[in-house]
């Protein structure tokens, strides 16, 4: 194996200046799009919700469009690095992915969670989470410029494309696809895979918590009754 050429796995391979604490933090932060993908896959495997599946499908479509745009525009990165899977940098895929995720998430909080109680705590929670995803997108976008993987024009272009695609895909899912979710969830293949539609449940966390607590109490009462006999 000594005479074999080795190549780094560029998807998680990020360089930063030695001894630069800020650069190290930004290098770790730039892995956020990968963390989002892992989160999507985890949610789909364990929750199997149609809306999450459609969100992930939009993220994949966003990535395909980015690859197409990069090859059409053909603008090089500000610094050539060995091991990158593509030498083109316009638009930035990291910036585009993060702003796609941020714009879709913000619209989800505004329109999808509108039936949650209008208490101050609920409003603050939505504002904090929405602000968090926007700040994360800004950090990742800046990290790509700081680490010389992209120019400002490349990350800004990626941000614009990501916002447009995020808003557009949310409109498609919310206005066109969601009405078909009950029908899709009733398909035999979806029933076998336990794919479900939760679009009519405003707060799925509270719904699952209350139903799990009620079921657990019912089973405890039944178990106690069986032991007393």
JOJODA-V431045 format. One record per run of one state. SS is the DSSP state (A for helix, B for strand, O for the rest). FROM is the first residue (numbers start at 1). LEN is the number of residues. Records with the same first field share a line. If there is no record, write none. Layout:
SS->FROM-LEN  FROM-LEN
This chain:
O->1-20  30-2  47-2  74-2  77-11  89-4  113-7  147-5  186-2  193-3  197-7  229-1
A->21-9  32-15  50-24  93-20  120-27  152-34  188-5  204-25
B->49-1  76-1  88-1  196-1
